[in-house]
Amino acid sequence: MKFVWLLLALLLTALALGGLMSAGRGMDAPSVIGDLVVSALLGWGAIACWKRTARSSPRADEANHR
């Protein structure tokens, strides 16, 4: 399951960076603001996924204590 979270984290990170690059090329203010808002939400999701992959599973912790 960690593999799925890792792939999702990579995807969300790439999408957030793409949104930031799109905001940098933006021509009008509403487009730039929209790109920044969506990038912030994608970045927040990416951070949550990275934290999920970094966290060890409870089963592994139990096996280490035995």
N, C-alpha and C positions, 0 to 999 in steps of 0.2 A: 504494500500500500504506500510505502514511502516513495517508491518510484513514481507513482501517479502524482503525489504531491510535489515532487521535484519537477516533473514535467510541467505541471500547472504553474509552478512558481516561475520557471523559465519562460513560459508563454506569456504570463502576465507582466513579467519584467520587460520582455521585448515589446509588448504592446504599449506599455507605459512610456518607454523610451521613444517609440515611434510617435506617440501622441505629443510628446514634448518637442520632437523635431518638427512635427506638423504645426504646432503652435508657433514655433520660431519662424516658419515660412508664412504664417497667416497674414491675410491682407486686411481683414476688417476685425473690429473689436469683438463682436459676438462670436465669431468663429474661433478666435484665439482663446476667449474665455471658456467656451465649450470644450475646446481641446485640453485646456489646463484642468478643468473640472474632471473630465473623463480620465485624464492621465493620473490625477490624484487618486481617484477611486481604484484604478487599476494598480497603482503603486501600493495602495493600502492593502489590496488583496494579495499582491505579490509578497509583501512583508509578512502577512499572516501565513502564507504558504511556506515561506522560508523558515519561519519560526516553527511551523508544524514539522518540517523535515529535520530541523535541528534537535527537536525534542526526542528523547529516547522513549521507546515504547515501555509500558509497564511490565510486560512479559520479560523483556530483556533485563530489567532491573531486578525482578524476582529471581531470575536464573543466576544473576551475579551474586546475590546474597546467600545462595545455598551452598 
